[in-house]
Amino acid sequence: MPQRTERRPKPGSRTPREQRLPVWRTGLVGGVVGILCCVGPTLLALFGVVGAGTAYVWANTLYDGYAWWFRLAGLVLMGLLVARALRRRGQCSLRGAAAVRGKLLVTLTIAVSTYVVLYAATTWLGSFAS
C-alpha cells in the first residue's frame, strides 16, 4: 500500500494568513452598490433599454427616496466582504481587524472615491437628458 506523503505548499503559494485582503475589489463593490440607484438607470439608458428621460426620472426618484438605503447596502456588503476575507485569513476578530487597519481605511477610501466618481459621471450624463 503506498504511503501518504505530506503535501507541501507550492512555491509562491500563500498560506491563509499571508493572503492579501481584496482591497480594490471590496472597495469598488461597496462604492458601486452605494450608487446603484443612479448607475442602474444610467446603464439601462446607455444600453438602449429605456430612454434617457425615463432613466433620468428613475434615477431622481431612486436617489431622492432611497439613496441612504443604497449607501447602507453598500456599506453592509463591504463589511460582509471584509469579514469574509478576514475569516479566510483566520483574523476575524478585533485584533485581526486592528492589524489590517490601514488596508481597511484604503478600502473605505476606494469605496468613497468610486461613489463620488460615479455620482459625478451620472450627474453629468443626466444633464444631457433634461
NUVOBA-951663 format. One record per residue (C-alpha): residue number from 1; x, y, z; residue in one letter. Coordinates in nm, 3 decimals. Example, Ala and Ser with C-alpha at 12.3 -4.5 7.8 and 13.67 -1.06 7.14 Angstrom:
(site 1, (1.230, -0.450, 0.780), 'A')
(site 2, (1.367, -0.106, 0.714), 'S')
END
This chain:
(site 1, (0.000, 0.000, 0.000), 'M')
(site 2, (0.151, 0.336, -0.097), 'P')
(site 3, (0.239, 0.571, 0.183), 'Q')
(site 4, (0.078, 0.911, 0.206), 'R')
(site 5, (0.320, 1.191, 0.176), 'T')
(site 6, (0.271, 1.534, 0.322), 'E')
(site 7, (0.151, 1.793, 0.083), 'R')
(site 8, (0.386, 2.079, 0.066), 'R')
(site 9, (0.267, 2.417, -0.048), 'P')
(site 10, (0.370, 2.509, -0.397), 'K')
(site 11, (0.647, 2.762, -0.425), 'P')
(site 12, (0.496, 3.110, -0.436), 'G')
(site 13, (0.163, 3.000, -0.285), 'S')
(site 14, (0.046, 3.171, 0.026), 'R')
(site 15, (-0.088, 3.036, 0.349), 'T')
(site 16, (-0.428, 3.173, 0.456), 'P')
(site 17, (-0.266, 3.420, 0.694), 'R')
(site 18, (-0.047, 3.558, 0.416), 'E')
(site 19, (-0.331, 3.608, 0.170), 'Q')
(site 20, (-0.394, 3.964, 0.066), 'R')
(site 21, (-0.710, 4.147, 0.153), 'L')
(site 22, (-0.909, 4.216, -0.165), 'P')
(site 23, (-0.891, 4.591, -0.105), 'V')
(site 24, (-0.970, 4.709, -0.457), 'W')
(site 25, (-1.245, 4.458, -0.524), 'R')
(site 26, (-1.415, 4.521, -0.190), 'T')
(site 27, (-1.395, 4.899, -0.224), 'G')
(site 28, (-1.525, 4.901, -0.580), 'L')
(site 29, (-1.816, 4.671, -0.497), 'V')
(site 30, (-1.912, 4.884, -0.195), 'G')
(site 31, (-1.897, 5.206, -0.396), 'G')
(site 32, (-2.095, 5.071, -0.690), 'V')
(site 33, (-2.368, 4.925, -0.469), 'V')
(site 34, (-2.387, 5.256, -0.282), 'G')
(site 35, (-2.459, 5.450, -0.603), 'I')
(site 36, (-2.659, 5.178, -0.778), 'L')
(site 37, (-2.968, 5.399, -0.755), 'C')
(site 38, (-2.815, 5.621, -1.024), 'C')
(site 39, (-2.587, 5.379, -1.208), 'V')
(site 40, (-2.864, 5.126, -1.278), 'G')
(site 41, (-3.095, 5.361, -1.472), 'P')
(site 42, (-2.794, 5.519, -1.646), 'T')
(site 43, (-2.671, 5.181, -1.770), 'L')
(site 44, (-3.021, 5.092, -1.888), 'L')
(site 45, (-3.029, 5.416, -2.089), 'A')
(site 46, (-2.679, 5.365, -2.229), 'L')
(site 47, (-2.768, 5.015, -2.347), 'F')
(site 48, (-3.090, 5.143, -2.505), 'G')
(site 49, (-3.329, 4.952, -2.280), 'V')
(site 50, (-3.505, 5.271, -2.168), 'V')
(site 51, (-3.499, 5.627, -2.291), 'G')
(site 52, (-3.280, 5.894, -2.138), 'A')
(site 53, (-3.579, 6.081, -1.996), 'G')
(site 54, (-3.712, 5.768, -1.828), 'T')
(site 55, (-3.371, 5.686, -1.684), 'A')
(site 56, (-3.340, 6.043, -1.555), 'Y')
(site 57, (-3.677, 6.021, -1.378), 'V')
(site 58, (-3.598, 5.677, -1.233), 'W')
(site 59, (-3.257, 5.791, -1.109), 'A')
(site 60, (-3.403, 6.102, -0.945), 'N')
(site 61, (-3.683, 5.903, -0.784), 'T')
(site 62, (-3.445, 5.638, -0.651), 'L')
(site 63, (-3.185, 5.892, -0.538), 'Y')
(site 64, (-3.436, 6.122, -0.369), 'D')
(site 65, (-3.626, 5.850, -0.186), 'G')
(site 66, (-3.381, 5.566, -0.134), 'Y')
(site 67, (-3.025, 5.700, -0.156), 'A')
(site 68, (-2.949, 5.627, 0.207), 'W')
(site 69, (-3.076, 5.270, 0.170), 'W')
(site 70, (-2.841, 5.214, -0.123), 'F')
(site 71, (-2.550, 5.367, 0.070), 'R')
(site 72, (-2.630, 5.149, 0.370), 'L')
(site 73, (-2.647, 4.840, 0.148), 'A')
(site 74, (-2.305, 4.925, 0.003), 'G')
(site 75, (-2.158, 4.969, 0.350), 'L')
(site 76, (-2.311, 4.644, 0.478), 'V')
(site 77, (-2.192, 4.450, 0.173), 'L')
(site 78, (-1.844, 4.596, 0.212), 'M')
(site 79, (-1.843, 4.493, 0.579), 'G')
(site 80, (-1.950, 4.139, 0.489), 'L')
(site 81, (-1.679, 4.110, 0.224), 'L')
(site 82, (-1.414, 4.233, 0.469), 'V')
(site 83, (-1.537, 3.992, 0.739), 'A')
(site 84, (-1.526, 3.706, 0.488), 'R')
(site 85, (-1.171, 3.795, 0.384), 'A')
(site 86, (-1.058, 3.821, 0.747), 'L')
(site 87, (-1.226, 3.491, 0.832), 'R')
(site 88, (-1.041, 3.319, 0.548), 'R')
(site 89, (-0.717, 3.454, 0.689), 'R')
(site 90, (-0.809, 3.341, 1.040), 'G')
(site 91, (-0.815, 3.700, 1.166), 'Q')
(site 92, (-1.186, 3.767, 1.212), 'C')
(site 93, (-1.156, 3.944, 1.545), 'S')
(site 94, (-1.098, 4.295, 1.668), 'L')
(site 95, (-0.729, 4.221, 1.697), 'R')
(site 96, (-0.721, 4.091, 1.340), 'G')
(site 97, (-0.907, 4.397, 1.214), 'A')
(site 98, (-0.670, 4.624, 1.404), 'A')
(site 99, (-0.377, 4.451, 1.238), 'A')
(site 100, (-0.506, 4.550, 0.894), 'V')
(site 101, (-0.647, 4.888, 0.994), 'R')
(site 102, (-0.456, 5.068, 0.718), 'G')
(site 103, (-0.593, 4.838, 0.450), 'K')
(site 104, (-0.945, 4.885, 0.584), 'L')
(site 105, (-0.904, 5.262, 0.554), 'L')
(site 106, (-0.778, 5.219, 0.197), 'V')
(site 107, (-1.084, 5.003, 0.122), 'T')
(site 108, (-1.316, 5.271, 0.259), 'L')
(site 109, (-1.132, 5.541, 0.062), 'T')
(site 110, (-1.169, 5.339, -0.259), 'I')
(site 111, (-1.541, 5.291, -0.192), 'A')
(site 112, (-1.600, 5.662, -0.129), 'V')
(site 113, (-1.392, 5.759, -0.434), 'S')
(site 114, (-1.587, 5.514, -0.651), 'T')
(site 115, (-1.912, 5.661, -0.522), 'Y')
(site 116, (-1.801, 6.020, -0.592), 'V')
(site 117, (-1.670, 5.943, -0.943), 'V')
(site 118, (-1.985, 5.752, -1.039), 'L')
(site 119, (-2.207, 6.023, -0.889), 'Y')
(site 120, (-2.025, 6.286, -1.095), 'A')
(site 121, (-2.048, 6.073, -1.411), 'A')
(site 122, (-2.419, 6.001, -1.372), 'T')
(site 123, (-2.495, 6.364, -1.289), 'T')
(site 124, (-2.302, 6.474, -1.597), 'W')
(site 125, (-2.485, 6.223, -1.816), 'L')
(site 126, (-2.815, 6.328, -1.659), 'G')
(site 127, (-2.753, 6.687, -1.769), 'S')
(site 128, (-2.799, 6.570, -2.129), 'F')
(site 129, (-3.142, 6.419, -2.051), 'A')
(site 130, (-3.302, 6.727, -1.901), 'S')
END
